[in-house]
C-alpha cells in the first residue's frame, strides 16, 4: 500500500509536533504533490517567524527535506512526486467548490486523486487539516491524522 501525504503531514516528519508519531510510523511508500516543495519550507519559515524554530534549525530541516525530495547521485528521493498540470488544476477547482477547500488544499486533494488513479493501492491520505480530511473521506480515502 502507498500513502499520499499533504504538507501538513510532511512537516511532522521533520518537526516533533502533534501527530508526528503517526506520520513517522508510515512504512509504506509516500506520494506527495509537487507543491510540497514550496509549502514545507514555507511552514518551517513560518515556525521561525513565530519563534517555534530557530533560524539555524530551519536551515537544517529544509536541507533534510530537500535531500529527501531530490536525493543525490547515490541516494534516491524518498518521495514519489505528483506534478500538478492543467487537468489536475481543473479538478482542484472543482474540489474547491464541492468541498469548500482553500486553494492549495484543493490542489493537494486533486493530486491525491490523480495519484490514486495511477496507483490504485493509494487508499490513505496523511493530512491534519480538518476540512481536507473531510473532503478526502468524501472522496473515498482513509485518513491518517487527528480527526
CORBELDA-V927680 format. One record per residue. N is the residue number from 1. RES is the residue in one letter. D_LAST is the distance of its C-alpha to the last C-alpha in Angstrom with 1 decimal. Layout:
N_RES_D_LAST ; N_RES_D_LAST
//
This chain:
1_X_21.3 ; 2_X_20.2 ; 3_X_16.9 ; 4_X_16.6 ; 5_X_15.2 ; 6_X_15.0 ; 7_X_16.6 ; 8_X_13.6 ; 9_X_13.2 ; 10_X_17.0 ; 11_X_17.6 ; 12_X_16.0 ; 13_X_18.7 ; 14_X_21.2 ; 15_X_19.9 ; 16_X_18.6 ; 17_X_15.7 ; 18_X_12.3 ; 19_X_10.8 ; 20_X_14.3 ; 21_X_15.1 ; 22_X_12.6 ; 23_X_14.0 ; 24_X_17.5 ; 25_X_17.4 ; 26_X_17.4 ; 27_X_20.9 ; 28_X_21.0 ; 29_X_22.4 ; 30_X_20.3 ; 31_X_20.9 ; 32_X_20.4 ; 33_X_21.7 ; 34_X_24.9 ; 35_X_23.7 ; 36_X_21.8 ; 37_X_25.4 ; 38_X_25.4 ; 39_X_21.8 ; 40_X_21.5 ; 41_X_24.8 ; 42_X_24.2 ; 43_X_21.1 ; 44_X_23.4 ; 45_X_26.1 ; 46_X_23.7 ; 47_X_23.2 ; 48_X_27.0 ; 49_X_27.4 ; 50_X_25.3 ; 51_X_27.0 ; 52_X_24.0 ; 53_X_25.9 ; 54_X_29.7 ; 55_X_31.4 ; 56_X_32.7 ; 57_X_29.4 ; 58_X_28.0 ; 59_X_31.0 ; 60_X_30.4 ; 61_X_26.7 ; 62_X_27.7 ; 63_X_30.5 ; 64_X_28.3 ; 65_X_25.9 ; 66_X_28.9 ; 67_X_30.4 ; 68_X_27.4 ; 69_X_27.3 ; 70_X_31.1 ; 71_X_32.4 ; 72_X_36.2 ; 73_X_39.5 ; 74_X_38.6 ; 75_X_34.8 ; 76_X_32.6 ; 77_X_29.4 ; 78_X_26.3 ; 79_X_24.4 ; 80_X_25.4 ; 81_X_25.4 ; 82_X_25.0 ; 83_X_27.4 ; 84_X_26.7 ; 85_X_29.9 ; 86_X_31.0 ; 87_X_29.5 ; 88_X_26.0 ; 89_X_26.5 ; 90_X_27.6 ; 91_X_24.6 ; 92_X_22.4 ; 93_X_24.4 ; 94_X_23.7 ; 95_X_19.9 ; 96_X_20.1 ; 97_X_21.9 ; 98_X_20.1 ; 99_X_16.5 ; 100_X_17.8 ; 101_X_16.6 ; 102_X_18.3 ; 103_X_21.0 ; 104_X_19.8 ; 105_X_16.3 ; 106_X_18.3 ; 107_X_20.5 ; 108_X_17.8 ; 109_X_16.6 ; 110_X_20.3 ; 111_X_21.0 ; 112_X_18.3 ; 113_X_20.0 ; 114_X_23.4 ; 115_X_22.6 ; 116_X_21.6 ; 117_X_24.8 ; 118_X_26.7 ; 119_X_25.0 ; 120_X_23.7 ; 121_X_22.2 ; 122_X_19.3 ; 123_X_16.6 ; 124_X_13.6 ; 125_X_12.3 ; 126_X_11.0 ; 127_X_9.4 ; 128_X_7.7 ; 129_X_8.8 ; 130_X_6.8 ; 131_X_10.0 ; 132_X_10.6 ; 133_X_7.4 ; 134_X_8.7 ; 135_X_12.1 ; 136_X_11.7 ; 137_X_10.7 ; 138_X_13.6 ; 139_X_15.7 ; 140_X_15.3 ; 141_X_13.1 ; 142_X_10.9 ; 143_X_8.1 ; 144_X_8.4 ; 145_X_6.1 ; 146_X_3.8 ; 147_X_0.0
//
